[in-house]
């Protein structure tokens, strides 16, 4: 395989394009744990699964319930997630905000562009 045409080049190009997005006006940045939480919420949303605050706080691999609650509050204030009512008004469902979905759309376009660039 040609050294200048290896699969890793696609990923590196994607990282370059995604990094360029960070320089554009958008939502406030997330810390690494918030990134993991965002990915968890996105996967649940993509699978059409309901994810309540209580469900998220039970994810011990992401941290303690108190830490997760603080991060969810921060992510909500930053505009990455929204909390919606459920049938039980004591329970809130976590969903990505419209702005977060748009961010994922932009990242997807970066990935598509990186694969196109590699085929040139």
Backbone torsions as a table, in degrees:
resi	resn	phi	psi	omega
1	UNK	NA	135.6	179.1
2	UNK	-61.5	134.6	-177.9
3	UNK	-59.5	-29.4	-177.3
4	UNK	-92.3	7.4	-178.7
5	UNK	-138.6	51.1	-179.6
6	UNK	-103.3	158.8	-177.1
7	UNK	-56.7	-33.1	-179.8
8	UNK	-61.7	-26.3	179.0
9	UNK	-62.0	-35.0	178.2
10	UNK	-63.8	-45.1	-179.2
11	UNK	-65.0	-43.3	179.5
12	UNK	-62.2	-41.7	177.7
13	UNK	-63.9	-40.8	176.3
14	UNK	-58.8	-45.2	179.4
15	UNK	-59.9	-40.6	178.3
16	UNK	-62.2	-46.7	-179.7
17	UNK	-65.6	-42.1	179.6
18	UNK	-65.5	-37.7	178.5
19	UNK	-64.7	-36.1	177.5
20	UNK	-63.1	-32.3	177.3
21	UNK	-62.3	-34.7	-177.2
22	UNK	-64.0	-24.3	178.9
23	UNK	-79.3	-12.6	-179.7
24	UNK	-86.7	151.9	177.6
25	UNK	-61.4	128.9	179.3
26	UNK	-162.3	-154.3	178.9
27	UNK	-71.0	154.2	175.4
28	UNK	-59.5	150.9	-176.6
29	UNK	-70.3	159.3	179.7
30	UNK	-111.1	151.2	173.4
31	UNK	-82.0	171.4	-176.2
32	UNK	-56.7	-39.1	178.8
33	UNK	-67.3	-41.3	178.3
34	UNK	-63.6	-35.3	174.8
35	UNK	-60.0	-42.9	179.1
36	UNK	-65.4	-41.5	178.2
37	UNK	-63.3	-43.1	179.0
38	UNK	-59.1	-44.0	178.8
39	UNK	-63.4	-40.0	178.9
40	UNK	-62.1	-46.4	179.8
41	UNK	-64.5	-40.5	179.6
42	UNK	-63.3	-43.6	179.1
43	UNK	-63.0	-40.8	178.2
44	UNK	-63.8	-42.7	179.2
45	UNK	-64.5	-41.3	179.7
46	UNK	-63.9	-35.9	179.7
47	UNK	-84.1	2.6	-179.3
48	UNK	60.3	32.6	177.7
49	UNK	-94.6	141.6	175.3
50	UNK	-78.3	134.9	-179.5
51	UNK	-130.6	108.1	-179.9
52	UNK	-90.9	165.9	176.6
53	UNK	-58.9	-41.2	179.2
54	UNK	-62.0	-42.8	177.5
55	UNK	-59.2	-43.5	-179.1
56	UNK	-66.2	-41.8	-178.7
57	UNK	-67.5	-17.6	177.3
58	UNK	-82.1	-6.4	-179.4
59	UNK	-80.0	80.7	-173.7
60	UNK	-62.3	-24.0	179.4
61	UNK	-68.4	-15.7	178.8
62	UNK	-94.6	-14.2	179.0
63	UNK	138.6	-176.9	-178.9
64	UNK	-73.0	157.2	178.5
65	UNK	-56.5	-39.7	-179.8
66	UNK	-64.6	-41.6	179.7
67	UNK	-66.0	-43.4	179.5
68	UNK	-63.8	-40.2	178.5
69	UNK	-61.5	-43.0	178.9
70	UNK	-63.8	-40.5	-180.0
71	UNK	-68.4	-40.5	177.2
72	UNK	-60.9	-41.4	178.0
73	UNK	-61.9	-44.9	179.1
74	UNK	-61.6	-45.8	-178.7
75	UNK	-64.8	-34.1	177.3
76	UNK	-68.0	-43.5	178.9
77	UNK	-65.0	-32.5	179.1
78	UNK	-78.6	-12.9	177.1
79	UNK	93.6	11.1	-178.5
80	UNK	-82.3	-32.8	-178.5
81	UNK	-130.0	161.0	173.0
82	UNK	-129.0	152.2	176.0
83	UNK	-111.1	124.1	-179.4
84	UNK	-114.5	153.9	179.9
85	UNK	-72.1	152.8	174.4
86	UNK	-117.3	-173.8	177.0
87	UNK	-60.3	-35.2	177.1
88	UNK	-94.8	110.9	-174.7
89	UNK	-64.1	-12.6	177.2
90	UNK	-80.7	-15.7	-177.9
91	UNK	-108.8	135.6	177.2
92	UNK	-114.1	139.6	178.0
93	UNK	-96.5	136.5	179.3
94	UNK	-93.4	130.6	177.2
95	UNK	-138.5	155.0	173.4
96	UNK	-69.8	144.5	174.9
97	UNK	-74.4	165.4	176.9
98	UNK	-60.1	-38.6	179.3
99	UNK	-64.4	-35.8	178.1
100	UNK	-67.3	-41.5	177.2
101	UNK	-62.9	-38.5	177.2
102	UNK	-63.7	-37.2	176.5
103	UNK	-61.6	-44.8	178.0
104	UNK	-64.6	-36.0	175.7
105	UNK	-60.7	-42.4	179.1
106	UNK	-65.4	-41.2	177.6
107	UNK	-63.1	-38.9	178.2
108	UNK	-62.1	-41.9	177.4
109	UNK	-62.4	-36.3	176.8
110	UNK	-62.6	-41.6	179.8
111	UNK	-64.9	-43.8	178.3
112	UNK	-62.8	-43.0	179.7
113	UNK	-63.9	-40.1	179.4
114	UNK	-62.0	-39.6	179.0
115	UNK	-70.4	-35.5	176.3
116	UNK	-65.1	-43.7	-179.7
117	UNK	-60.4	-35.4	-178.3
118	UNK	-71.2	-26.5	-177.3
119	UNK	-85.0	-4.1	179.4
120	UNK	-80.0	NA	NA
